[in-house]
Amino acid sequence: MFLYLGGTPLFRAQLSVPLFTGAFLSYAFKYKKTSNTNWRTVTKGIIACSLVFPVMLNAKTTLSLFYADEMRDVRDRFLAQQINQEIQKISSDSNINSIFIYGKRMVELNPAATEALNLGVEMFPSSDFYWDWRPESPGAVSGRGSAYINAVCGTRYVPIPQDKVDQATQTAITMPSFPKDGSVIQFNDYYIVKLSD
């Protein structure tokens, strides 16, 4: 029931769970042989209502979350392709595959998708270029961000070693933010991408 009433919603599972519940209840109450005692019928009705009502009440939230998640994925894919294209332009060595992504990229949703944020849900689909970001670790998105670029573009980027993070951070601070010129550079044996200050 936490999927419907609170907790941390599992976005892609939210639609399948209500559909499965509805199908199961339809089968159970139509085909299961039971006695004709009234109290059992009443009990089954109460249980059915307690399961079906939350599904109906949260249908709008579920659909909005799916739409927002789809819009987030579309924008993340476009950003991943842009970053990879910029890297290909500046790369002087095809064997370099280490990458440092500085900053974060917020999800820009249109008003219809943003509606999901106003429905009382505790989470919403967050960009893979924002999820791990922390003020004290502005390069934390490198792991998830590089994996997402790999999934979209078929590349094999990996985060830079930890002993190079400080130097990469100091360099990234002086760079302009993406997509401005100079926001993606090749620095020594790895790439630096600056998404934001």
SEKE-213710 format. One line per 10 residues: number of its first residue (from 1); for each residue x negated, y negated, z negated of N, C-alpha, C. Coordinates in nm, 3 decimals. Layout:
NUM = X:Y:Z:X:Y:Z:X:Y:Z  ...
END
This chain:
1 = -0.081:0.122:0.000:0.000:0.000:0.000:-0.085:-0.126:0.000  -0.213:-0.115:-0.045:-0.296:-0.235:-0.047:-0.316:-0.290:0.093  -0.302:-0.205:0.195:-0.318:-0.252:0.332:-0.211:-0.354:0.368  -0.094:-0.341:0.305:0.017:-0.430:0.337:0.029:-0.545:0.238  0.001:-0.519:0.111:0.035:-0.613:0.006:-0.082:-0.696:-0.045  -0.206:-0.660:-0.012:-0.318:-0.739:-0.062:-0.448:-0.664:-0.044  -0.547:-0.698:-0.126:-0.677:-0.636:-0.112:-0.749:-0.689:0.010  -0.838:-0.610:0.063:-0.913:-0.649:0.182:-0.859:-0.574:0.303  -0.784:-0.640:0.390:-0.721:-0.569:0.501:-0.821:-0.512:0.600  -0.793:-0.393:0.649:-0.875:-0.331:0.753:-0.813:-0.369:0.886
11 = -0.871:-0.469:0.950:-0.803:-0.537:1.059:-0.760:-0.443:1.171  -0.851:-0.365:1.222:-0.814:-0.282:1.336:-0.727:-0.164:1.296  -0.722:-0.131:1.167:-0.640:-0.020:1.122:-0.500:-0.066:1.081  -0.482:-0.197:1.064:-0.355:-0.244:1.010:-0.236:-0.210:1.099  -0.257:-0.211:1.228:-0.145:-0.182:1.318:-0.120:-0.032:1.326  -0.225:0.047:1.326:-0.207:0.192:1.340:-0.144:0.253:1.216  -0.177:0.200:1.098:-0.122:0.255:0.975:0.030:0.238:0.968  0.086:0.117:0.994:0.232:0.105:0.995:0.299:0.194:1.098  0.239:0.205:1.217:0.299:0.289:1.320:0.299:0.435:1.278  0.190:0.481:1.220:0.184:0.619:1.172:0.284:0.641:1.061
21 = 0.293:0.545:0.968:0.389:0.557:0.858:0.531:0.567:0.909  0.565:0.480:1.006:0.700:0.482:1.062:0.731:0.614:1.132  0.635:0.664:1.209:0.655:0.790:1.280:0.670:0.906:1.182  0.588:0.906:1.079:0.595:1.013:0.979:0.729:1.013:0.906  0.773:0.894:0.866:0.900:0.885:0.795:1.016:0.929:0.884  1.012:0.889:1.011:1.118:0.929:1.104:1.127:1.080:1.114  1.011:1.144:1.124:1.009:1.290:1.134:1.056:1.354:1.004  1.003:1.302:0.892:1.032:1.364:0.763:1.180:1.357:0.728  1.242:1.244:0.751:1.381:1.227:0.709:1.481:1.279:0.812  1.437:1.306:0.932:1.528:1.358:1.033:1.529:1.510:1.037
31 = 1.411:1.569:1.015:1.400:1.713:1.036:1.382:1.795:0.908  1.343:1.733:0.802:1.321:1.810:0.680:1.454:1.855:0.620  1.463:1.983:0.590:1.585:2.035:0.532:1.588:2.004:0.383  1.695:1.940:0.341:1.712:1.907:0.199:1.853:1.942:0.157  1.875:1.947:0.029:2.008:1.976:-0.022:2.096:1.852:-0.008  2.220:1.867:-0.034:2.316:1.758:-0.016:2.341:1.677:-0.142  2.259:1.695:-0.243:2.280:1.618:-0.366:2.256:1.471:-0.340  2.344:1.388:-0.391:2.340:1.244:-0.365:2.216:1.178:-0.422  2.171:1.222:-0.540:2.057:1.154:-0.600:1.931:1.169:-0.516  1.915:1.281:-0.448:1.799:1.299:-0.361:1.807:1.205:-0.241
41 = 1.926:1.189:-0.187:1.944:1.099:-0.074:1.912:0.955:-0.114  1.959:0.916:-0.230:1.933:0.781:-0.280:1.784:0.761:-0.303  1.720:0.861:-0.363:1.576:0.851:-0.390:1.496:0.836:-0.261  1.533:0.917:-0.161:1.464:0.907:-0.033:1.484:0.770:0.031  1.604:0.717:0.018:1.631:0.584:0.074:1.547:0.477:0.009  1.533:0.485:-0.123:1.452:0.386:-0.196:1.305:0.395:-0.153  1.256:0.518:-0.144:1.116:0.535:-0.103:1.094:0.483:0.039  1.189:0.513:0.129:1.175:0.468:0.267:1.173:0.317:0.275  1.263:0.251:0.200:1.267:0.104:0.201:1.140:0.044:0.146  1.086:0.105:0.040:0.964:0.052:-0.022:0.845:0.062:0.071
51 = 0.849:0.159:0.164:0.740:0.173:0.260:0.760:0.089:0.385  0.884:0.081:0.431:0.911:0.014:0.558:0.914:-0.138:0.544  0.971:-0.191:0.436:0.982:-0.336:0.420:0.847:-0.409:0.425  0.743:-0.360:0.353:0.613:-0.429:0.364:0.558:-0.430:0.506  0.584:-0.321:0.580:0.538:-0.316:0.719:0.605:-0.426:0.800  0.735:-0.439:0.786:0.810:-0.539:0.862:0.770:-0.681:0.821  0.753:-0.702:0.690:0.720:-0.836:0.641:0.582:-0.881:0.686  0.491:-0.786:0.705:0.353:-0.820:0.741:0.323:-0.801:0.889  0.426:-0.776:0.969:0.403:-0.757:1.112:0.340:-0.879:1.176  0.386:-0.999:1.137:0.333:-1.122:1.195:0.186:-1.139:1.158
61 = 0.153:-1.111:1.032:0.014:-1.120:0.988:-0.074:-1.023:1.066  -0.026:-0.902:1.083:-0.103:-0.800:1.154:-0.132:-0.842:1.298  -0.029:-0.888:1.369:-0.047:-0.929:1.508:-0.140:-1.048:1.519  -0.127:-1.144:1.425:-0.213:-1.263:1.428:-0.358:-1.225:1.403  -0.381:-1.129:1.313:-0.517:-1.085:1.284:-0.578:-1.016:1.405  -0.500:-0.933:1.473:-0.550:-0.868:1.593:-0.585:-0.971:1.701  -0.501:-1.071:1.715:-0.526:-1.174:1.816:-0.650:-1.255:1.780  -0.663:-1.293:1.653:-0.780:-1.369:1.610:-0.907:-1.287:1.627  -0.900:-1.159:1.597:-1.017:-1.072:1.611:-1.058:-1.060:1.758  -0.959:-1.053:1.847:-0.989:-1.045:1.989:-1.053:-1.173:2.039
71 = -1.003:-1.289:1.995:-1.060:-1.418:2.035:-1.202:-1.432:1.982  -1.224:-1.386:1.861:-1.359:-1.391:1.804:-1.454:-1.307:1.888  -1.410:-1.188:1.927:-1.497:-1.099:2.004:-1.528:-1.157:2.141  -1.429:-1.220:2.205:-1.451:-1.281:2.336:-1.557:-1.390:2.327  -1.549:-1.475:2.225:-1.645:-1.584:2.208:-1.783:-1.533:2.169  -1.788:-1.429:2.086:-1.917:-1.370:2.050:-1.986:-1.308:2.171  -1.908:-1.242:2.256:-1.965:-1.181:2.376:-2.024:-1.288:2.469  -1.951:-1.396:2.484:-1.999:-1.504:2.570:-2.128:-1.564:2.514  -2.133:-1.584:2.382:-2.254:-1.638:2.320:-2.370:-1.541:2.336  -2.347:-1.412:2.316:-2.454:-1.313:2.331:-2.511:-1.314:2.472
81 = -2.424:-1.323:2.570:-2.469:-1.327:2.710:-2.549:-1.454:2.738  -2.505:-1.567:2.682:-2.578:-1.692:2.701:-2.718:-1.685:2.641  -2.727:-1.632:2.518:-2.857:-1.621:2.451:-2.950:-1.532:2.531  -2.901:-1.420:2.576:-2.985:-1.326:2.653:-3.031:-1.389:2.784  -2.944:-1.464:2.850:-2.982:-1.531:2.974:-3.092:-1.633:2.951  -3.083:-1.708:2.842:-3.187:-1.807:2.810:-3.319:-1.739:2.779  -3.313:-1.626:2.709:-3.436:-1.552:2.679:-3.502:-1.502:2.807  -3.422:-1.452:2.900:-3.476:-1.401:3.026:-3.544:-1.512:3.106  -3.491:-1.635:3.095:-3.549:-1.748:3.168:-3.688:-1.783:3.118  -3.708:-1.776:2.986:-3.833:-1.825:2.928:-3.934:-1.713:2.903
91 = -3.892:-1.587:2.912:-3.978:-1.475:2.875:-4.097:-1.464:2.970  -4.214:-1.452:2.910:-4.336:-1.432:2.989:-4.388:-1.290:2.977  -4.321:-1.210:2.892:-4.364:-1.072:2.870:-4.240:-0.987:2.842  -4.209:-0.897:2.932:-4.089:-0.814:2.918:-4.099:-0.714:2.803  -4.218:-0.698:2.746:-4.236:-0.605:2.635:-4.200:-0.667:2.500  -4.183:-0.800:2.497:-4.146:-0.866:2.372:-3.997:-0.840:2.345  -3.968:-0.784:2.229:-3.828:-0.758:2.195:-3.790:-0.802:2.054  -3.882:-0.868:1.984:-3.851:-0.918:1.850:-3.783:-1.054:1.861  -3.686:-1.077:1.773:-3.607:-1.200:1.781:-3.576:-1.251:1.641  -3.575:-1.384:1.629:-3.537:-1.449:1.504:-3.425:-1.547:1.535
101 = -3.309:-1.526:1.474:-3.194:-1.613:1.497:-3.172:-1.699:1.373  -3.186:-1.829:1.391:-3.176:-1.923:1.280:-3.039:-1.992:1.283  -2.979:-2.005:1.166:-2.850:-2.075:1.157:-2.733:-1.981:1.178  -2.621:-2.039:1.213:-2.498:-1.961:1.228:-2.411:-2.024:1.335  -2.314:-1.949:1.381:-2.218:-1.999:1.477:-2.078:-1.969:1.425  -2.004:-2.073:1.396:-1.867:-2.056:1.349:-1.778:-2.014:1.464  -1.672:-1.940:1.431:-1.576:-1.898:1.532:-1.485:-2.016:1.567  -1.478:-2.048:1.695:-1.389:-2.155:1.740:-1.262:-2.092:1.796  -1.155:-2.098:1.717:-1.030:-2.035:1.757:-0.928:-2.141:1.798  -0.845:-2.106:1.896:-0.739:-2.198:1.933:-0.630:-2.196:1.826
111 = -0.534:-2.291:1.829:-0.434:-2.300:1.722:-0.355:-2.171:1.699  -0.326:-2.097:1.806:-0.250:-1.973:1.789:-0.330:-1.870:1.710  -0.460:-1.860:1.739:-0.543:-1.764:1.666:-0.568:-1.810:1.524  -0.580:-1.942:1.505:-0.607:-1.996:1.372:-0.491:-1.970:1.276  -0.375:-1.939:1.330:-0.258:-1.912:1.246:-0.285:-1.798:1.149  -0.372:-1.706:1.187:-0.405:-1.594:1.099:-0.466:-1.641:0.968  -0.532:-1.755:0.971:-0.597:-1.807:0.851:-0.497:-1.867:0.754  -0.377:-1.896:0.801:-0.278:-1.965:0.719:-0.169:-1.872:0.667  -0.192:-1.743:0.675:-0.089:-1.647:0.635:-0.120:-1.580:0.502  -0.217:-1.633:0.428:-0.245:-1.580:0.296:-0.335:-1.458:0.295
121 = -0.397:-1.424:0.407:-0.487:-1.309:0.408:-0.617:-1.346:0.338  -0.685:-1.246:0.284:-0.806:-1.272:0.207:-0.930:-1.277:0.293  -0.922:-1.226:0.416:-1.034:-1.230:0.509:-0.981:-1.256:0.648  -1.068:-1.292:0.738:-1.030:-1.300:0.878:-1.151:-1.259:0.961  -1.129:-1.221:1.086:-1.242:-1.173:1.165:-1.352:-1.278:1.176  -1.470:-1.248:1.127:-1.581:-1.343:1.126:-1.681:-1.309:1.235  -1.744:-1.412:1.290:-1.840:-1.394:1.398:-1.959:-1.311:1.351  -2.012:-1.228:1.442:-2.133:-1.153:1.411:-2.254:-1.245:1.402  -2.238:-1.369:1.445:-2.345:-1.469:1.434:-2.320:-1.562:1.315  -2.237:-1.517:1.221:-2.208:-1.594:1.100:-2.202:-1.506:0.976
131 = -2.162:-1.382:0.993:-2.126:-1.293:0.883:-2.231:-1.287:0.772  -2.358:-1.269:0.807:-2.463:-1.249:0.707:-2.534:-1.377:0.665  -2.493:-1.491:0.721:-2.563:-1.616:0.693:-2.547:-1.658:0.548  -2.655:-1.708:0.490:-2.654:-1.763:0.354:-2.742:-1.887:0.353  -2.707:-1.988:0.275:-2.788:-2.111:0.273:-2.934:-2.085:0.238  -2.958:-1.991:0.148:-3.095:-1.963:0.107:-3.168:-1.873:0.206  -3.096:-1.819:0.305:-3.157:-1.732:0.405:-3.096:-1.761:0.542  -3.132:-1.874:0.603:-3.069:-1.915:0.729:-3.098:-1.824:0.848  -3.192:-1.731:0.832:-3.221:-1.639:0.941:-3.160:-1.501:0.921  -3.067:-1.490:0.825:-3.011:-1.360:0.790:-2.923:-1.301:0.900
141 = -2.878:-1.384:0.993:-2.792:-1.332:1.101:-2.873:-1.257:1.206  -3.004:-1.257:1.196:-3.088:-1.193:1.298:-3.056:-1.046:1.317  -3.032:-0.974:1.208:-3.006:-0.831:1.218:-2.877:-0.799:1.291  -2.765:-0.852:1.241:-2.637:-0.825:1.303:-2.627:-0.893:1.440  -2.684:-1.014:1.450:-2.678:-1.087:1.576:-2.754:-1.016:1.687  -2.874:-0.967:1.658:-2.953:-0.897:1.760:-2.884:-0.766:1.800  -2.823:-0.698:1.703:-2.752:-0.573:1.734:-2.632:-0.601:1.824  -2.567:-0.713:1.802:-2.451:-0.746:1.885:-2.494:-0.779:2.027  -2.603:-0.855:2.041:-2.656:-0.886:2.174:-2.692:-0.757:2.247  -2.754:-0.663:2.175:-2.789:-0.535:2.235:-2.666:-0.461:2.285
151 = -2.560:-0.462:2.204:-2.438:-0.390:2.240:-2.372:-0.450:2.364  -2.378:-0.584:2.375:-2.312:-0.652:2.486:-2.398:-0.648:2.613  -2.527:-0.669:2.598:-2.615:-0.688:2.714:-2.701:-0.567:2.747  -2.699:-0.465:2.663:-2.781:-0.347:2.690:-2.929:-0.370:2.664  -2.963:-0.467:2.581:-3.102:-0.498:2.549:-3.147:-0.419:2.426  -3.273:-0.441:2.384:-3.326:-0.370:2.267:-3.399:-0.465:2.174  -3.332:-0.574:2.140:-3.392:-0.670:2.047:-3.390:-0.615:1.905  -3.492:-0.653:1.829:-3.500:-0.617:1.687:-3.540:-0.741:1.610  -3.496:-0.753:1.484:-3.538:-0.868:1.402:-3.689:-0.868:1.381  -3.745:-0.985:1.366:-3.889:-0.996:1.343:-3.924:-0.939:1.206
161 = -4.050:-0.896:1.187:-4.092:-0.846:1.055:-4.077:-0.954:0.948  -4.058:-0.911:0.825:-4.035:-1.005:0.715:-4.152:-1.100:0.694  -4.274:-1.056:0.722:-4.391:-1.142:0.698:-4.402:-1.257:0.799  -4.316:-1.256:0.903:-4.318:-1.365:1.000:-4.200:-1.460:0.984  -4.111:-1.429:0.890:-3.989:-1.508:0.874:-4.018:-1.652:0.833  -4.109:-1.673:0.739:-4.138:-1.809:0.691:-4.190:-1.898:0.804  -4.282:-1.847:0.882:-4.337:-1.925:0.993:-4.229:-1.953:1.097  -4.147:-1.852:1.127:-4.039:-1.870:1.224:-3.937:-1.971:1.174  -3.909:-1.970:1.045:-3.813:-2.064:0.987:-3.863:-2.207:1.000  -3.991:-2.230:0.969:-4.047:-2.364:0.979:-4.045:-2.414:1.123
171 = -4.066:-2.326:1.217:-4.061:-2.364:1.358:-3.918:-2.396:1.400  -3.824:-2.313:1.357:-3.684:-2.330:1.395:-3.626:-2.461:1.343  -3.671:-2.506:1.227:-3.619:-2.629:1.168:-3.640:-2.748:1.261  -3.747:-2.748:1.336:-3.779:-2.861:1.424:-3.712:-2.851:1.561  -3.644:-2.741:1.588:-3.583:-2.719:1.720:-3.442:-2.776:1.726  -3.394:-2.810:1.847:-3.253:-2.849:1.863:-3.164:-2.726:1.855  -3.036:-2.747:1.833:-2.942:-2.637:1.820:-2.887:-2.593:1.955  -2.856:-2.466:1.965:-2.801:-2.407:2.087:-2.669:-2.475:2.123  -2.647:-2.506:2.252:-2.718:-2.462:2.373:-2.813:-2.566:2.432  -2.863:-2.659:2.352:-2.951:-2.762:2.404:-3.083:-2.702:2.452
181 = -3.149:-2.776:2.542:-3.281:-2.732:2.589:-3.377:-2.723:2.472  -3.453:-2.615:2.466:-3.548:-2.596:2.357:-3.491:-2.524:2.237  -3.363:-2.482:2.245:-3.302:-2.411:2.133:-3.336:-2.261:2.136  -3.392:-2.215:2.249:-3.440:-2.077:2.261:-3.584:-2.083:2.312  -3.677:-2.032:2.233:-3.817:-2.040:2.272:-3.886:-1.906:2.251  -3.998:-1.890:2.320:-4.086:-1.776:2.293:-4.199:-1.828:2.207  -4.213:-1.770:2.088:-4.314:-1.817:1.993:-4.404:-1.700:1.958  -4.530:-1.709:2.004:-4.624:-1.598:1.986:-4.566:-1.471:2.047  -4.537:-1.370:1.963:-4.489:-1.242:2.016:-4.343:-1.215:1.982  -4.263:-1.321:1.970:-4.120:-1.303:1.945:-4.043:-1.427:1.992
191 = -3.912:-1.412:1.996:-3.825:-1.522:2.039:-3.757:-1.585:1.917  -3.737:-1.716:1.927:-3.660:-1.786:1.824:-3.537:-1.849:1.889  -3.423:-1.825:1.827:-3.296:-1.884:1.874:-3.239:-1.965:1.757  -3.215:-2.093:1.782:-3.157:-2.176:1.676:-3.011:-2.206:1.711  -2.921:-2.155:1.627:-2.779:-2.175:1.650:-2.727:-2.303:1.586  -2.782:-2.337:1.469:-2.737:-2.457:1.398:-2.841:-2.499:1.297  -2.824:-2.620:1.241:-2.916:-2.667:1.137:-2.889:-2.595:1.005
END
